[in-house]
């Protein structure tokens, strides 16, 4: 496939000799205006790659924070169509920062896989993480999405053995997302030695960058992960911070300030 924004961003990070920061928020959380302001402000705050959650009523792989975010988003009118509209608005201001849509297959299935791929590309989406669509089902959606030009990013976990890892990586693109702890998002953090060993094992089978997420809450933790991985992924901690500040006039700046702190941690990790 042709080089994507994700490929270009990780190549640039490698040239800079540093890891990246990947941030996650749910589209329309807590409302369209606030979510759009957050999305638009992330690149300047230091986010290298943005994961934008697609609101869904049953986010089974997510913990309480992101479950609550999805419910807030749905109550605010969030939808797959609305998520793509947010990306379109973002692209009017930023044509470089990669955006990965993250979520579940049910909304995509209802939208129509072929139509969704077309509309996602037109909107400016670069990659997809569909957590409940395993490699065994990739012919239905993942392979057509990749063929059309979207990076399809697979999850690996501590329970992924070498044989399974080979299968998962066969058609992966963009980067590999390593879920550092067993369980749902926003849970306990993994030990640094475990992260280092896992990244080494994945890199033995692929040249793709490895991003590590789940349980990263502080700039210090993000920096530790960045010493071993190609990117640190922070989601639940930012979603929690957003939730605690809903209704305050400075909610967007409060969250973006934390992104700046996380970015500083990641950027200083290898100095």
N, C-alpha and C positions, 0 to 999 in steps of 0.2 A: 504494500500500500504506500501511497505518497506520504512524505513527511508531514506530520501533524504539529499543531502548536505544542502538544505534550512532548513530542520528540525534540522539538527545538528548545523548549524550556529546560529539559533535563540535560541536553547537550551544552547549553549555556551555563548551567549550574556546575557541570563537570569542568568546563573551561575555567570557571571562577574558583574551582577547588573547594566548593562548599556543598552542603546539603540544602534541600529546599524545605519550605513550610507549606503544607497542604492544610487548608481550613475547610470546615464543614458547617453549613447552615441549611435549614429547611426553607424552601421557597414559601413566601407568604407568611412566615412566622416573625412577629405576631400578626402582621398585616402586610399588605402589598407595599405600602409606602416605606415602612421601616425596613422591610427585607430588601427592597431595591436600594435604599441608601446604604445598607450594610454591604450588599454585593458590589455596588459601585465604588465603595471606599476601601475594599480589601486590598487591591494591588498596591496602592500608595502606602498602606499600613504594613506591607511586607509579605503578603500571601503570594507564593510563587505559583501555586495551582489551587483552584477553587473547586470544591465538591459542593454541589447544590442538591439538596434532598428533594425528591419528588414526593409531595404529601400523599400519605396512604393511611387507611384506617386500621391496618393490622401489621405494623412494622415488627415482625417477629424476631428479627436479629438485634433489635435495638432495646436499650434499657429505658428506664423511666423518663430521662431527660428528653431523648429524641422522640419517644412515644408521645409525650406531652406536646412537643413542638409540632408534630404531625397533626395532632388534634386541633391545636390553635390555628394552624395553617388552613385546615379544612373548614373550620368555623369562619375563617376570614375570606372564604371563597377560593382557596387554593385548589389548583387542578393541574393536570399535565399541560394543558393548553396555556394556562397562566404561567406555569414555570418556563415554558419556551418563550413567552412574551417577555419575561424578565430577562432572559438571556439576550433577546433581540435588543432590548433597551440598553443593556450593558455593552453590547458590541458597538453601539453608536459612539461610545466613549473610549473603548478599549478593544483593540483588535489583536492583542498579543497574549494576554493572560489566558492560559488554558482553563476551560470549564468542563468538569466531569459531572454528569447527572448520576445520582446515586439513589437507589431505591429498589422497588419490587416489580415483578413482571406483570401482575394483574392490571394495573393502570395502562401499561403499554399494550397488553393484549386487547384490552377494551378499545384503546385508541386505534389499534391496527398496526401491526409491526412495520409493514412497508411504509405506511403513511407517516408513522412516527420517525422512522429513520430519515425520510425525506425532509420532514419539517424540522427535525433536530439539526441536521446539517445546514439547512437554510437559516436557522436561527443563530448559528454560530457555536453549537455544542461540539466538543472535541472528543469526548470519551464517555463511556457508560460503565457503571458498576451495577449489576443486577444481582442482588445477593442470593436470590432464591432460584436462579437459573444455572444449574450445574453444567459442566462440560458435556455430559451425556445428552443434553438437550440443545446443544449449540447450533445444530443445523437449522432449527426453527427461527432463531433470531440473531444469535451472536455472530455467526459466520456471514449472514447477509449484511449485518451492520458493519462488520470489519471490511467486507468487500466494497461497501459504499464509501468508506473513508473514516469511520468512527473507530477510535481505539476501544477495544473491549477488554476491560481490566478485571482480572480474576482475583479472588481472595484465596489466601492460603492461611493455615493456622498451625498451632503447635501439634495438632493431631494429624496433620497431613504427612503421611509417610513418603518415602522416596518414590515408590511406584506411583502413588496418587499424584505427587508433585509433577512427575513427568507428564501425566495426562492433563493436569490443570494448565501446564505451561505450553502445551502443544500449539494452541492458537491464541495465546495471550499477546497483548500488544500494549504499547504506552508505558505501563509500569506494572509491577506486581504489588498487590496490597497484602502485606503480612499482618494478620490479626494476631497481636502478640499475646493475648490471653484467651483461654477458652471461656465462652459465655457471651453475654450481650455487651453492647457498647456502654461506656461509662463505668466499667467495673474496676477491679484492682489493676495495678500496674505490673508489668512484667519486670523481672530482674534483668539488669543490664547484660550480664553474662549470657542469659538465655536469648536475648535479642541478638547479640553478636553471633552466637552459634547458629541461630535460625537464618540470619541474613547470609552468612557464609554458606550454609547448605543450599539455599535458594540460588545464590550466585554461581554455585558449581554447576547448575543446570541451565542457566539463562544469562544472556547479556543485558536483559531488561533492567532498568532501575528498580530498586526495592524501596517502597514506602512502608513505614511501620506505624500502625495506629492502634486504638483501643487502650484506654487507661492513661493517656498522656494528658496531664492537667496543668503543669507549671512550665515556665521557661527553662528551669533546670532539667526537668525530665525531657523536654523537647530537645535540649542541647545534648543530653546523654545519648538519646536515640540517634541524633544526627551524627554522632561520632562513628556509628556503625552502619547506618542506613543512608540511602540517597535522599530520603525525605522523612520528616516527622509529620504525622497527621493528627490534628487536634479538632475534635468535634464536640463531644458532650460537655466538656468544660466551658466552651464558648457558648453553647446553647444554654447551659445552666446560668451563666452570667447574664445572658440576654433575658432569660426568664425572670431573674431577680430584679431586673431594672425596667421591666415593661411599665409604661406609663410615665416614666421620667423623661424630662426634656432632653437629657444628655445620654439617653440609652445607646444611641449609635456610637457616639464618641467613646463611651465607656468600654464598649466591646472592642472597638478598633484600637483603643489604647492597649488592651490586653494582647491583641494580635501583634502590635508593635513590639511588646515585651517578648512574646514568643519568637518573633522573627529575629530580634536581637540575640536571643539565646541560641537559636539555630545557626545564625551567621557567625557567631563567635565560637562555635563548638570545636572547630578544627584549627583555631589559631594557636 
